[in-house]
């Protein structure tokens, strides 16, 4: 059970880091993503 909790903690941390990274790089990569979608 402890391993499961630590796994959840790591997941939350990684999600937070990814969220901040996306917030920082979204304005620059949004155009690229739109081009890829089209």
mmCIF entry with sequence, helices, sheets and N, C-alpha, C, O atoms, coordinates in Angstrom:
data_MODEL
# 
_entry.id   MODEL 
# 
_entity.id                         1 
_entity.type                       polymer 
_entity.pdbx_number_of_molecules   1 
# 
_entity_poly.entity_id                      1 
_entity_poly.type                           'polypeptide(L)' 
_entity_poly.nstd_linkage                   no 
_entity_poly.nstd_monomer                   no 
_entity_poly.pdbx_seq_one_letter_code       
;(UNK)(UNK)(UNK)(UNK)(UNK)(UNK)(UNK)(UNK)(UNK)(UNK)(UNK)(UNK)(UNK)(UNK)(UNK)(UNK)
(UNK)(UNK)(UNK)(UNK)(UNK)(UNK)(UNK)(UNK)(UNK)(UNK)(UNK)(UNK)(UNK)(UNK)(UNK)(UNK)
(UNK)(UNK)(UNK)(UNK)(UNK)(UNK)
;
_entity_poly.pdbx_seq_one_letter_code_can   XXXXXXXXXXXXXXXXXXXXXXXXXXXXXXXXXXXXXX 
_entity_poly.pdbx_strand_id                 A 
# 
loop_
_entity_poly_seq.entity_id 
_entity_poly_seq.num 
_entity_poly_seq.mon_id 
_entity_poly_seq.hetero 
1 1  UNK n 
1 2  UNK n 
1 3  UNK n 
1 4  UNK n 
1 5  UNK n 
1 6  UNK n 
1 7  UNK n 
1 8  UNK n 
1 9  UNK n 
1 10 UNK n 
1 11 UNK n 
1 12 UNK n 
1 13 UNK n 
1 14 UNK n 
1 15 UNK n 
1 16 UNK n 
1 17 UNK n 
1 18 UNK n 
1 19 UNK n 
1 20 UNK n 
1 21 UNK n 
1 22 UNK n 
1 23 UNK n 
1 24 UNK n 
1 25 UNK n 
1 26 UNK n 
1 27 UNK n 
1 28 UNK n 
1 29 UNK n 
1 30 UNK n 
1 31 UNK n 
1 32 UNK n 
1 33 UNK n 
1 34 UNK n 
1 35 UNK n 
1 36 UNK n 
1 37 UNK n 
1 38 UNK n 
# 
_struct_asym.id          A 
_struct_asym.entity_id   1 
# 
_struct_conf.conf_type_id            HELX_P 
_struct_conf.id                      HELX_P1 
_struct_conf.pdbx_PDB_helix_id       AA1 
_struct_conf.beg_label_comp_id       UNK 
_struct_conf.beg_label_asym_id       A 
_struct_conf.beg_label_seq_id        2 
_struct_conf.pdbx_beg_PDB_ins_code   ? 
_struct_conf.end_label_comp_id       UNK 
_struct_conf.end_label_asym_id       A 
_struct_conf.end_label_seq_id        37 
_struct_conf.pdbx_end_PDB_ins_code   ? 
_struct_conf.beg_auth_comp_id        UNK 
_struct_conf.beg_auth_asym_id        A 
_struct_conf.beg_auth_seq_id         2 
_struct_conf.end_auth_comp_id        UNK 
_struct_conf.end_auth_asym_id        A 
_struct_conf.end_auth_seq_id         37 
_struct_conf.pdbx_PDB_helix_class    1 
_struct_conf.details                 ? 
_struct_conf.pdbx_PDB_helix_length   36 
# 
_struct_conf_type.id          HELX_P 
_struct_conf_type.criteria    ? 
_struct_conf_type.reference   ? 
# 
loop_
_atom_site.group_PDB 
_atom_site.id 
_atom_site.type_symbol 
_atom_site.label_atom_id 
_atom_site.label_alt_id 
_atom_site.label_comp_id 
_atom_site.label_asym_id 
_atom_site.label_entity_id 
_atom_site.label_seq_id 
_atom_site.pdbx_PDB_ins_code 
_atom_site.Cartn_x 
_atom_site.Cartn_y 
_atom_site.Cartn_z 
_atom_site.occupancy 
_atom_site.B_iso_or_equiv 
_atom_site.pdbx_formal_charge 
_atom_site.auth_seq_id 
_atom_site.auth_comp_id 
_atom_site.auth_asym_id 
_atom_site.auth_atom_id 
_atom_site.pdbx_PDB_model_num 
ATOM 1   N N  . UNK A 1 1  ? 0.836  -1.206 0.000   1.00 0.00 ? 1  UNK A N  1 
ATOM 2   C CA . UNK A 1 1  ? 0.000  0.000  0.000   1.00 0.00 ? 1  UNK A CA 1 
ATOM 3   C C  . UNK A 1 1  ? 0.876  1.264  0.000   1.00 0.00 ? 1  UNK A C  1 
ATOM 4   O O  . UNK A 1 1  ? 0.545  2.258  -0.646  1.00 0.00 ? 1  UNK A O  1 
ATOM 5   N N  . UNK A 1 2  ? 1.984  1.209  0.726   1.00 0.00 ? 2  UNK A N  1 
ATOM 6   C CA . UNK A 1 2  ? 2.847  2.408  0.765   1.00 0.00 ? 2  UNK A CA 1 
ATOM 7   C C  . UNK A 1 2  ? 3.371  2.721  -0.626  1.00 0.00 ? 2  UNK A C  1 
ATOM 8   O O  . UNK A 1 2  ? 3.425  3.880  -1.036  1.00 0.00 ? 2  UNK A O  1 
ATOM 9   N N  . UNK A 1 3  ? 3.759  1.672  -1.350  1.00 0.00 ? 3  UNK A N  1 
ATOM 10  C CA . UNK A 1 3  ? 4.273  1.890  -2.710  1.00 0.00 ? 3  UNK A CA 1 
ATOM 11  C C  . UNK A 1 3  ? 3.195  2.561  -3.560  1.00 0.00 ? 3  UNK A C  1 
ATOM 12  O O  . UNK A 1 3  ? 3.491  3.449  -4.360  1.00 0.00 ? 3  UNK A O  1 
ATOM 13  N N  . UNK A 1 4  ? 1.949  2.133  -3.385  1.00 0.00 ? 4  UNK A N  1 
ATOM 14  C CA . UNK A 1 4  ? 0.851  2.723  -4.163  1.00 0.00 ? 4  UNK A CA 1 
ATOM 15  C C  . UNK A 1 4  ? 0.733  4.214  -3.859  1.00 0.00 ? 4  UNK A C  1 
ATOM 16  O O  . UNK A 1 4  ? 0.578  5.029  -4.768  1.00 0.00 ? 4  UNK A O  1 
ATOM 17  N N  . UNK A 1 5  ? 0.806  4.564  -2.578  1.00 0.00 ? 5  UNK A N  1 
ATOM 18  C CA . UNK A 1 5  ? 0.678  5.979  -2.201  1.00 0.00 ? 5  UNK A CA 1 
ATOM 19  C C  . UNK A 1 5  ? 1.832  6.803  -2.770  1.00 0.00 ? 5  UNK A C  1 
ATOM 20  O O  . UNK A 1 5  ? 1.631  7.910  -3.268  1.00 0.00 ? 5  UNK A O  1 
ATOM 21  N N  . UNK A 1 6  ? 3.040  6.251  -2.690  1.00 0.00 ? 6  UNK A N  1 
ATOM 22  C CA . UNK A 1 6  ? 4.191  6.990  -3.229  1.00 0.00 ? 6  UNK A CA 1 
ATOM 23  C C  . UNK A 1 6  ? 4.027  7.156  -4.733  1.00 0.00 ? 6  UNK A C  1 
ATOM 24  O O  . UNK A 1 6  ? 4.370  8.196  -5.294  1.00 0.00 ? 6  UNK A O  1 
ATOM 25  N N  . UNK A 1 7  ? 3.496  6.116  -5.383  1.00 0.00 ? 7  UNK A N  1 
ATOM 26  C CA . UNK A 1 7  ? 3.274  6.187  -6.832  1.00 0.00 ? 7  UNK A CA 1 
ATOM 27  C C  . UNK A 1 7  ? 2.289  7.314  -7.146  1.00 0.00 ? 7  UNK A C  1 
ATOM 28  O O  . UNK A 1 7  ? 2.495  8.088  -8.080  1.00 0.00 ? 7  UNK A O  1 
ATOM 29  N N  . UNK A 1 8  ? 1.221  7.397  -6.357  1.00 0.00 ? 8  UNK A N  1 
ATOM 30  C CA . UNK A 1 8  ? 0.229  8.467  -6.571  1.00 0.00 ? 8  UNK A CA 1 
ATOM 31  C C  . UNK A 1 8  ? 0.878  9.832  -6.353  1.00 0.00 ? 8  UNK A C  1 
ATOM 32  O O  . UNK A 1 8  ? 0.611  10.782 -7.089  1.00 0.00 ? 8  UNK A O  1 
ATOM 33  N N  . UNK A 1 9  ? 1.724  9.915  -5.346  1.00 0.00 ? 9  UNK A N  1 
ATOM 34  C CA . UNK A 1 9  ? 2.387  11.200 -5.060  1.00 0.00 ? 9  UNK A CA 1 
ATOM 35  C C  . UNK A 1 9  ? 3.260  11.612 -6.230  1.00 0.00 ? 9  UNK A C  1 
ATOM 36  O O  . UNK A 1 9  ? 3.237  12.766 -6.657  1.00 0.00 ? 9  UNK A O  1 
ATOM 37  N N  . UNK A 1 10 ? 4.039  10.655 -6.753  1.00 0.00 ? 10 UNK A N  1 
ATOM 38  C CA . UNK A 1 10 ? 4.918  10.951 -7.895  1.00 0.00 ? 10 UNK A CA 1 
ATOM 39  C C  . UNK A 1 10 ? 4.074  11.369 -9.095  1.00 0.00 ? 10 UNK A C  1 
ATOM 40  O O  . UNK A 1 10 ? 4.434  12.292 -9.825  1.00 0.00 ? 10 UNK A O  1 
ATOM 41  N N  . UNK A 1 11 ? 2.947  10.683 -9.293  1.00 0.00 ? 11 UNK A N  1 
ATOM 42  C CA . UNK A 1 11 ? 2.072  11.021 -10.423 1.00 0.00 ? 11 UNK A CA 1 
ATOM 43  C C  . UNK A 1 11 ? 1.587  12.461 -10.288 1.00 0.00 ? 11 UNK A C  1 
ATOM 44  O O  . UNK A 1 11 ? 1.613  13.223 -11.255 1.00 0.00 ? 11 UNK A O  1 
ATOM 45  N N  . UNK A 1 12 ? 1.147  12.828 -9.096  1.00 0.00 ? 12 UNK A N  1 
ATOM 46  C CA . UNK A 1 12 ? 0.640  14.197 -8.895  1.00 0.00 ? 12 UNK A CA 1 
ATOM 47  C C  . UNK A 1 12 ? 1.740  15.218 -9.139  1.00 0.00 ? 12 UNK A C  1 
ATOM 48  O O  . UNK A 1 12 ? 1.508  16.256 -9.759  1.00 0.00 ? 12 UNK A O  1 
ATOM 49  N N  . UNK A 1 13 ? 2.945  14.918 -8.645  1.00 0.00 ? 13 UNK A N  1 
ATOM 50  C CA . UNK A 1 13 ? 4.062  15.842 -8.831  1.00 0.00 ? 13 UNK A CA 1 
ATOM 51  C C  . UNK A 1 13 ? 4.367  16.014 -10.313 1.00 0.00 ? 13 UNK A C  1 
ATOM 52  O O  . UNK A 1 13 ? 4.542  17.135 -10.792 1.00 0.00 ? 13 UNK A O  1 
ATOM 53  N N  . UNK A 1 14 ? 4.428  14.898 -11.037 1.00 0.00 ? 14 UNK A N  1 
ATOM 54  C CA . UNK A 1 14 ? 4.738  14.963 -12.470 1.00 0.00 ? 14 UNK A CA 1 
ATOM 55  C C  . UNK A 1 14 ? 3.646  15.736 -13.205 1.00 0.00 ? 14 UNK A C  1 
ATOM 56  O O  . UNK A 1 14 ? 3.935  16.512 -14.115 1.00 0.00 ? 14 UNK A O  1 
ATOM 57  N N  . UNK A 1 15 ? 2.398  15.522 -12.809 1.00 0.00 ? 15 UNK A N  1 
ATOM 58  C CA . UNK A 1 15 ? 1.289  16.249 -13.461 1.00 0.00 ? 15 UNK A CA 1 
ATOM 59  C C  . UNK A 1 15 ? 1.435  17.745 -13.218 1.00 0.00 ? 15 UNK A C  1 
ATOM 60  O O  . UNK A 1 15 ? 1.227  18.554 -14.122 1.00 0.00 ? 15 UNK A O  1 
ATOM 61  N N  . UNK A 1 16 ? 1.791  18.101 -11.999 1.00 0.00 ? 16 UNK A N  1 
ATOM 62  C CA . UNK A 1 16 ? 1.957  19.532 -11.683 1.00 0.00 ? 16 UNK A CA 1 
ATOM 63  C C  . UNK A 1 16 ? 3.073  20.132 -12.514 1.00 0.00 ? 16 UNK A C  1 
ATOM 64  O O  . UNK A 1 16 ? 2.921  21.218 -13.073 1.00 0.00 ? 16 UNK A O  1 
ATOM 65  N N  . UNK A 1 17 ? 4.204  19.424 -12.598 1.00 0.00 ? 17 UNK A N  1 
ATOM 66  C CA . UNK A 1 17 ? 5.345  19.934 -13.377 1.00 0.00 ? 17 UNK A CA 1 
ATOM 67  C C  . UNK A 1 17 ? 4.949  20.073 -14.844 1.00 0.00 ? 17 UNK A C  1 
ATOM 68  O O  . UNK A 1 17 ? 5.263  21.073 -15.491 1.00 0.00 ? 17 UNK A O  1 
ATOM 69  N N  . UNK A 1 18 ? 4.252  19.051 -15.363 1.00 0.00 ? 18 UNK A N  1 
ATOM 70  C CA . UNK A 1 18 ? 3.833  19.104 -16.770 1.00 0.00 ? 18 UNK A CA 1 
ATOM 71  C C  . UNK A 1 18 ? 2.882  20.275 -16.992 1.00 0.00 ? 18 UNK A C  1 
ATOM 72  O O  . UNK A 1 18 ? 2.962  20.961 -18.011 1.00 0.00 ? 18 UNK A O  1 
ATOM 73  N N  . UNK A 1 19 ? 1.983  20.503 -16.037 1.00 0.00 ? 19 UNK A N  1 
ATOM 74  C CA . UNK A 1 19 ? 1.022  21.602 -16.159 1.00 0.00 ? 19 UNK A CA 1 
ATOM 75  C C  . UNK A 1 19 ? 1.750  22.947 -16.221 1.00 0.00 ? 19 UNK A C  1 
ATOM 76  O O  . UNK A 1 19 ? 1.430  23.802 -17.047 1.00 0.00 ? 19 UNK A O  1 
ATOM 77  N N  . UNK A 1 20 ? 2.724  23.116 -15.341 1.00 0.00 ? 20 UNK A N  1 
ATOM 78  C CA . UNK A 1 20 ? 3.471  24.390 -15.339 1.00 0.00 ? 20 UNK A CA 1 
ATOM 79  C C  . UNK A 1 20 ? 4.253  24.536 -16.631 1.00 0.00 ? 20 UNK A C  1 
ATOM 80  O O  . UNK A 1 20 ? 4.293  25.616 -17.220 1.00 0.00 ? 20 UNK A O  1 
ATOM 81  N N  . UNK A 1 21 ? 4.878  23.447 -17.075 1.00 0.00 ? 21 UNK A N  1 
ATOM 82  C CA . UNK A 1 21 ? 5.655  23.506 -18.320 1.00 0.00 ? 21 UNK A CA 1 
ATOM 83  C C  . UNK A 1 21 ? 4.743  23.872 -19.480 1.00 0.00 ? 21 UNK A C  1 
ATOM 84  O O  . UNK A 1 21 ? 5.097  24.708 -20.311 1.00 0.00 ? 21 UNK A O  1 
ATOM 85  N N  . UNK A 1 22 ? 3.565  23.245 -19.540 1.00 0.00 ? 22 UNK A N  1 
ATOM 86  C CA . UNK A 1 22 ? 2.630  23.530 -20.638 1.00 0.00 ? 22 UNK A CA 1 
ATOM 87  C C  . UNK A 1 22 ? 2.186  24.989 -20.562 1.00 0.00 ? 22 UNK A C  1 
ATOM 88  O O  . UNK A 1 22 ? 2.044  25.649 -21.592 1.00 0.00 ? 22 UNK A O  1 
ATOM 89  N N  . UNK A 1 23 ? 1.967  25.494 -19.347 1.00 0.00 ? 23 UNK A N  1 
ATOM 90  C CA . UNK A 1 23 ? 1.554  26.896 -19.195 1.00 0.00 ? 23 UNK A CA 1 
ATOM 91  C C  . UNK A 1 23 ? 2.643  27.822 -19.737 1.00 0.00 ? 23 UNK A C  1 
ATOM 92  O O  . UNK A 1 23 ? 2.348  28.837 -20.368 1.00 0.00 ? 23 UNK A O  1 
ATOM 93  N N  . UNK A 1 24 ? 3.901  27.465 -19.486 1.00 0.00 ? 24 UNK A N  1 
ATOM 94  C CA . UNK A 1 24 ? 5.011  28.326 -19.918 1.00 0.00 ? 24 UNK A CA 1 
ATOM 95  C C  . UNK A 1 24 ? 5.214  28.232 -21.429 1.00 0.00 ? 24 UNK A C  1 
ATOM 96  O O  . UNK A 1 24 ? 5.490  29.237 -22.085 1.00 0.00 ? 24 UNK A O  1 
ATOM 97  N N  . UNK A 1 25 ? 5.076  27.012 -21.987 1.00 0.00 ? 25 UNK A N  1 
ATOM 98  C CA . UNK A 1 25 ? 5.395  26.812 -23.406 1.00 0.00 ? 25 UNK A CA 1 
ATOM 99  C C  . UNK A 1 25 ? 4.161  26.816 -24.297 1.00 0.00 ? 25 UNK A C  1 
ATOM 100 O O  . UNK A 1 25 ? 4.280  26.677 -25.515 1.00 0.00 ? 25 UNK A O  1 
ATOM 101 N N  . UNK A 1 26 ? 2.971  26.975 -23.709 1.00 0.00 ? 26 UNK A N  1 
ATOM 102 C CA . UNK A 1 26 ? 1.747  26.924 -24.521 1.00 0.00 ? 26 UNK A CA 1 
ATOM 103 C C  . UNK A 1 26 ? 1.709  28.020 -25.587 1.00 0.00 ? 26 UNK A C  1 
ATOM 104 O O  . UNK A 1 26 ? 1.434  27.709 -26.746 1.00 0.00 ? 26 UNK A O  1 
ATOM 105 N N  . UNK A 1 27 ? 1.969  29.281 -25.255 1.00 0.00 ? 27 UNK A N  1 
ATOM 106 C CA . UNK A 1 27 ? 1.883  30.336 -26.278 1.00 0.00 ? 27 UNK A CA 1 
ATOM 107 C C  . UNK A 1 27 ? 2.770  30.057 -27.481 1.00 0.00 ? 27 UNK A C  1 
ATOM 108 O O  . UNK A 1 27 ? 2.401  30.389 -28.607 1.00 0.00 ? 27 UNK A O  1 
ATOM 109 N N  . UNK A 1 28 ? 3.934  29.454 -27.264 1.00 0.00 ? 28 UNK A N  1 
ATOM 110 C CA . UNK A 1 28 ? 4.858  29.209 -28.382 1.00 0.00 ? 28 UNK A CA 1 
ATOM 111 C C  . UNK A 1 28 ? 4.496  27.969 -29.178 1.00 0.00 ? 28 UNK A C  1 
ATOM 112 O O  . UNK A 1 28 ? 4.669  27.948 -30.396 1.00 0.00 ? 28 UNK A O  1 
ATOM 113 N N  . UNK A 1 29 ? 3.992  26.919 -28.504 1.00 0.00 ? 29 UNK A N  1 
ATOM 114 C CA . UNK A 1 29 ? 3.741  25.651 -29.192 1.00 0.00 ? 29 UNK A CA 1 
ATOM 115 C C  . UNK A 1 29 ? 2.299  25.538 -29.661 1.00 0.00 ? 29 UNK A C  1 
ATOM 116 O O  . UNK A 1 29 ? 1.967  24.614 -30.405 1.00 0.00 ? 29 UNK A O  1 
ATOM 117 N N  . UNK A 1 30 ? 1.440  26.450 -29.246 1.00 0.00 ? 30 UNK A N  1 
ATOM 118 C CA . UNK A 1 30 ? 0.032  26.373 -29.645 1.00 0.00 ? 30 UNK A CA 1 
ATOM 119 C C  . UNK A 1 30 ? -0.088 26.413 -31.160 1.00 0.00 ? 30 UNK A C  1 
ATOM 120 O O  . UNK A 1 30 ? -0.851 25.641 -31.741 1.00 0.00 ? 30 UNK A O  1 
ATOM 121 N N  . UNK A 1 31 ? 0.653  27.301 -31.804 1.00 0.00 ? 31 UNK A N  1 
ATOM 122 C CA . UNK A 1 31 ? 0.600  27.401 -33.264 1.00 0.00 ? 31 UNK A CA 1 
ATOM 123 C C  . UNK A 1 31 ? 1.054  26.090 -33.893 1.00 0.00 ? 31 UNK A C  1 
ATOM 124 O O  . UNK A 1 31 ? 0.431  25.601 -34.835 1.00 0.00 ? 31 UNK A O  1 
ATOM 125 N N  . UNK A 1 32 ? 2.148  25.517 -33.369 1.00 0.00 ? 32 UNK A N  1 
ATOM 126 C CA . UNK A 1 32 ? 2.649  24.251 -33.917 1.00 0.00 ? 32 UNK A CA 1 
ATOM 127 C C  . UNK A 1 32 ? 1.613  23.152 -33.765 1.00 0.00 ? 32 UNK A C  1 
ATOM 128 O O  . UNK A 1 32 ? 1.413  22.357 -34.683 1.00 0.00 ? 32 UNK A O  1 
ATOM 129 N N  . UNK A 1 33 ? 0.950  23.100 -32.612 1.00 0.00 ? 33 UNK A N  1 
ATOM 130 C CA . UNK A 1 33 ? -0.064 22.060 -32.385 1.00 0.00 ? 33 UNK A CA 1 
ATOM 131 C C  . UNK A 1 33 ? -1.216 22.257 -33.364 1.00 0.00 ? 33 UNK A C  1 
ATOM 132 O O  . UNK A 1 33 ? -1.717 21.288 -33.934 1.00 0.00 ? 33 UNK A O  1 
ATOM 133 N N  . UNK A 1 34 ? -1.638 23.499 -33.561 1.00 0.00 ? 34 UNK A N  1 
ATOM 134 C CA . UNK A 1 34 ? -2.743 23.772 -34.490 1.00 0.00 ? 34 UNK A CA 1 
ATOM 135 C C  . UNK A 1 34 ? -2.360 23.306 -35.892 1.00 0.00 ? 34 UNK A C  1 
ATOM 136 O O  . UNK A 1 34 ? -3.175 22.705 -36.592 1.00 0.00 ? 34 UNK A O  1 
ATOM 137 N N  . UNK A 1 35 ? -1.132 23.578 -36.299 1.00 0.00 ? 35 UNK A N  1 
ATOM 138 C CA . UNK A 1 35 ? -0.682 23.163 -37.633 1.00 0.00 ? 35 UNK A CA 1 
ATOM 139 C C  . UNK A 1 35 ? -0.715 21.645 -37.729 1.00 0.00 ? 35 UNK A C  1 
ATOM 140 O O  . UNK A 1 35 ? -1.134 21.093 -38.746 1.00 0.00 ? 35 UNK A O  1 
ATOM 141 N N  . UNK A 1 36 ? -0.270 20.964 -36.661 1.00 0.00 ? 36 UNK A N  1 
ATOM 142 C CA . UNK A 1 36 ? -0.253 19.498 -36.679 1.00 0.00 ? 36 UNK A CA 1 
ATOM 143 C C  . UNK A 1 36 ? -1.670 18.955 -36.763 1.00 0.00 ? 36 UNK A C  1 
ATOM 144 O O  . UNK A 1 36 ? -1.924 18.002 -37.500 1.00 0.00 ? 36 UNK A O  1 
ATOM 145 N N  . UNK A 1 37 ? -2.597 19.550 -36.017 1.00 0.00 ? 37 UNK A N  1 
ATOM 146 C CA . UNK A 1 37 ? -3.984 19.068 -36.024 1.00 0.00 ? 37 UNK A CA 1 
ATOM 147 C C  . UNK A 1 37 ? -4.558 19.188 -37.427 1.00 0.00 ? 37 UNK A C  1 
ATOM 148 O O  . UNK A 1 37 ? -5.245 18.281 -37.897 1.00 0.00 ? 37 UNK A O  1 
ATOM 149 N N  . UNK A 1 38 ? -4.281 20.309 -38.102 1.00 0.00 ? 38 UNK A N  1 
ATOM 150 C CA . UNK A 1 38 ? -4.805 20.486 -39.460 1.00 0.00 ? 38 UNK A CA 1 
ATOM 151 C C  . UNK A 1 38 ? -4.019 19.602 -40.409 1.00 0.00 ? 38 UNK A C  1 
ATOM 152 O O  . UNK A 1 38 ? -4.290 19.591 -41.610 1.00 0.00 ? 38 UNK A O  1 
# 
